[in-house]
Amino acid sequence: MGVRADMLASIGFDWNPGSTKPTFDERLEQCREFRRQHGHLDIPVLKQGQNAETKELSSFYNWALRQRDDYHKFNRGIKCSLD
């Protein structure tokens, strides 16, 4: 590594900040908790305000949407994350 990269590494610089996404198991647990609290899994779409809580709920919504899309792909025999 170069000197500047070493300096950043020495303070714990995160080179891959997007890599801290929740795991499938964490999202599954989030689904269970959401269903327990709300009685359904119709996760709302939030478009206003971007505080940490609404950002996380928006991320959760997008994850659930991808799971539904992949379910339909899976049922049509298309390779997806549910394989």
C-alpha contacts under 8 A as a table, 3 or more apart, distances in Angstrom:
res1	aa1	res2	aa2	distance
1	M	5	A	5.89
1	M	6	D	6.13
2	G	5	A	5.22
2	G	6	D	6.09
3	V	6	D	5.06
3	V	7	M	6.20
4	R	7	M	4.97
4	R	8	L	6.27
5	A	8	L	5.13
5	A	9	A	6.04
6	D	9	A	4.96
6	D	10	S	6.02
7	M	10	S	5.13
7	M	11	I	6.87
8	L	11	I	5.52
8	L	12	G	6.67
8	L	13	F	5.30
9	A	12	G	5.08
9	A	13	F	5.19
9	A	14	D	7.95
10	S	13	F	7.42
14	D	17	P	5.69
16	N	19	S	5.47
16	N	20	T	7.93
17	P	20	T	6.20
18	G	21	K	6.30
22	P	25	D	8.00
22	P	26	E	5.78
22	P	27	R	6.38
23	T	26	E	5.11
23	T	27	R	6.30
24	F	27	R	5.12
24	F	28	L	6.04
25	D	28	L	4.94
25	D	29	E	6.20
26	E	29	E	5.14
26	E	30	Q	6.20
27	R	30	Q	4.80
27	R	31	C	6.19
27	R	60	F	7.44
28	L	31	C	5.02
28	L	32	R	6.38
29	E	32	R	5.00
29	E	33	E	6.22
30	Q	33	E	5.09
30	Q	34	F	6.02
31	C	34	F	5.10
31	C	35	R	6.07
31	C	41	L	6.96
32	R	35	R	5.21
32	R	36	R	6.11
33	E	36	R	4.98
33	E	37	Q	6.19
34	F	37	Q	5.19
34	F	38	H	5.91
34	F	39	G	7.61
34	F	40	H	7.42
34	F	41	L	6.77
35	R	38	H	5.19
35	R	39	G	4.73
35	R	40	H	4.85
35	R	41	L	5.61
36	R	39	G	5.66
36	R	40	H	7.83
38	H	41	L	7.64
43	I	57	L	7.96
43	I	60	F	7.88
43	I	61	Y	5.67
43	I	64	A	7.97
44	P	57	L	7.97
44	P	58	S	7.97
44	P	61	Y	6.86
45	V	58	S	6.41
45	V	61	Y	6.62
46	L	54	T	6.74
46	L	57	L	7.59
46	L	58	S	6.02
49	G	54	T	7.05
50	Q	53	E	7.79
50	Q	54	T	5.72
50	Q	55	K	5.57
51	N	54	T	5.53
51	N	55	K	6.08
52	A	55	K	5.11
52	A	56	E	6.18
53	E	56	E	5.23
53	E	57	L	6.27
54	T	57	L	4.99
54	T	58	S	5.95
55	K	58	S	5.05
55	K	59	S	6.13
56	E	59	S	4.96
56	E	60	F	6.08
57	L	60	F	4.91
57	L	61	Y	6.06
58	S	61	Y	4.99
58	S	62	N	6.24
59	S	62	N	5.12
59	S	63	W	6.21
60	F	63	W	5.07
60	F	64	A	6.22
61	Y	64	A	5.17
61	Y	65	L	6.15
62	N	65	L	4.99
62	N	66	R	6.24
63	W	66	R	5.14
63	W	67	Q	6.31
64	A	67	Q	5.01
64	A	68	R	6.31
65	L	68	R	5.15
65	L	69	D	6.21
66	R	69	D	4.98
66	R	70	D	5.99
67	Q	70	D	5.03
67	Q	71	Y	6.06
67	Q	81	S	7.98
67	Q	82	L	7.78
68	R	71	Y	4.99
68	R	72	H	6.53
69	D	72	H	5.35
69	D	73	K	6.40
70	D	73	K	4.88
70	D	74	F	5.92
70	D	80	C	5.71
70	D	81	S	6.52
70	D	82	L	6.45
71	Y	74	F	5.03
71	Y	75	N	6.24
71	Y	82	L	6.85
72	H	75	N	5.14
72	H	76	R	6.40
73	K	76	R	5.11
73	K	77	G	6.31
73	K	78	I	4.95
73	K	79	K	6.99
73	K	80	C	6.65
74	F	77	G	5.07
74	F	78	I	5.37
74	F	79	K	6.41
74	F	80	C	6.34
74	F	82	L	6.70
74	F	83	D	7.09
75	N	78	I	7.45
79	K	82	L	7.99
79	K	83	D	6.56
80	C	83	D	5.81
